[in-house]
Structure formats: structure tokens, C-alpha cells
Amino acid sequence: MTASDSLPFLLPTSLAGARTLLASIAGATITVAALVFSMTALTVQLASSQYSPRVLDGFLRDRAQQLVIGIVVGTFTFSLVSLATMGAGVRDSEGVFAAWAATVASALALATVVAIVYFVDHITRRLRVENIVRRISAETTKSMATAHAQRDPEPLEPWDTPAMADPLEIEAGSSGWLQRFDADVILDSVPAGSVVALERPVGSFVVRGDVLAKVWTPNDTRVDDARVGDARVGDARVDPTELPGIEIGDSRTTTQDPGFGLRQLTDIALRALSPGINDPATAADAVRHLAEPLLVAFTGSPPRRFYVAANGSRLVVPAQLSSVDYLAGPFGEIRQAAAGQPLVLRALAETLSAMRAQLQRRDHTAGVDAIDDELAALRRLLAGANSPSRHLREAGEVIAASGFAR
């Protein structure tokens, strides 16, 4: 009895037929893999040149793209290994191994075909500018909401640094961007009652040897117990090792750095306004997607600066950019670059006016004042325009209708 008789779902084939099938699938799959890698490289190149090099991180982290590459490589690997295992000296009188190998390889080949069709559709949709700016805006909004969701513990009692040992300076062990910190890990790595003060905010660039943090420990803490990472309190020479819980990487991320997301949207708008691309509609789209994360920054709590552990240890982090800084940076840069682009100026006016209306309904005076400053600068720019157009007139009407009277 053959394998196909006992297991009817297996493909009825011989060793020679299975070898031919596996060789064909392996050869076709490696060709498809080259196509996938070429399309990925082309996508990265187009995104870098058309939008900004800083948007590439989202493409490289695309789960769908990783899944397709995994299916293609897995199909090739299985076919190649099965073909190598099914050598000329293998005896398989009932054809069990040949049937199983041919069936699984055929199923993987069909999955590869479906994955390639999906990949082509997915990568085409992902390259559309509206999807790119929407993704960046959503990631930035999530990061901004996390940063502005927690309040500092109250009341926070002051600590007496003179009653503690001289601070231990923790140096950066490598150069790069300060991507994130984990308060729980940091506080667990120091003795009870210690105070840790981070010297650099998340999103800043550090050079090897820069002071990342200072650690104060109680004077009654024994030297052998006061260990911070690979450095010891009292050592004459501090090993330049990062404090546990602090991550330094080659690029910025939006995980704890919402300013990076705003930077990406600003870069897309500025690149679209460059003479080489000249795409004001894309710039206007990027401007409109700035509103959601900025509103979260204005209406949320101030970013948390203090963390207290159960054992009395404290962590102090540097102040992040304020909501006014988040607003003034992107809108100021885009406004200057869009001086001759009426469509973008109109988008600026509409976005600022819509944000002003929301903040006014929530009685957020500081936010309204910050937006009024931007509207005043935009109005001065509109007043100095040499060639009035429909978009400029409508931008002026939008500002006037917003209630801005400065």
C-alpha cells in the first residue's frame, strides 16, 4: 500500500517526480525572493527620496512585509533541504517521504503566490502619501498620549542630597540617540533611598562619554551594595556603561519621543515644498495631520518628571518640550517654506483655526494664546503676499472667521 492510499490528501508521486517538483519550486522561489527584495529596496529608495529618510523606520518595521519575506524564504529553504535529503541513495518504497515533501512544498508554493499578490497590493497602498502621513500621525498621537497621560506623584517630598554620598556619574558607553528609558528597571538597579537624575532627555543625541545620569546613594549604603550596572559607588574609575533601563540606538523612535513624529511630518511637508518635488498638496496633507497629536499635547497633563519606587528611590527626568514648542517648531518651519504656496498657507490657516476652536471650547487659554501667535505670524505673511489668489483670500477668511482678532 502506497502513501497516497493510506493518506489520500498527499500528492501521489515518486521519488523522481518529487525531486523534479522540489527543484522547480526552489528555483522559482529564489527568483521570487529576488523580486521581493528588489521591490523592498525600491520602496525604501522611493520613500527616502520622495518623503524623508526619517520615514524609513516604519517601512522596515512593516509586519506584512516581514511575513511575506518569511514565507518566501521558508518555502525555498524547505524545498532545498527536502531535495538535499531526498538523494539518489534514498529508498522510499512506499513513497511516504516523497509524497509528504511534494505536498508540503506545493502548499508552501501556493502560499508564496498568494503572499506575493498581497505584497504587491500592500506595498502599493503603503506608498501612498495619505497612508504614510496617517500612520506617522497615529504613532505620534499614541506616543503623545502616553507622555501626557501620567501626572507626577503628589505630594513629592524633597530629598536631602547633602545627606547622601557624592553622586556617581554614569557615562554613555556608545554614541547614538537616547531612545527610551524604563523607570522601574532604573530604580531597581540602585540601592533603596537613592536618587537618580537623568541628564539628557529622550530624543537627544549623546556621544560616548557624555554623562547620562547622576546617582546619589544614602551615606550608610555599603560600597559593595551600591552597584549601578557595571559601575560601583566609590570606584576611582567609572566604567562608561549605560544605566540599566536606558536604551541608546542608531536612530530616533516615537516610542517615548513624540517630537520625532512631528519631525517626520514636518520633513514630509518641507520635502514636498522643495523645488525638486514641488508637491504642495502633499505638504498641505502633512500640515493637517499635525493637528491631532498637537491637540493631545495641549489638552493632556504635563509630561511626568518624577518617579518614586516603593523602597524610596527616586528618578528625576529632564523636562521635555512644551506643547507651545511642539506647535511653534513645525508650523514655523512650514510657514517660512510655504511663503509662495497659497494651497499650503490655506491648510495652515484651516488647521490652526480648527485647533483654536477646540481649545477654546475646552477653555484652554494657554493653547489659544499659542495658536494666536501662529495665526498672527501667518496673517503677516498673507498680508505681504505679492500675488493674491483664491487660496490666499480663503486663508484670510478662515483666520477672520476663527475669532482671532489680534
Summary of the structure (lengths in Angstrom):
residues: 406
radius of gyration: 29.4
end to end distance: 92.1
largest distance: 92.1
contacts: 1305
relative contact order: 0.10
helix: 56%
strand: 9%
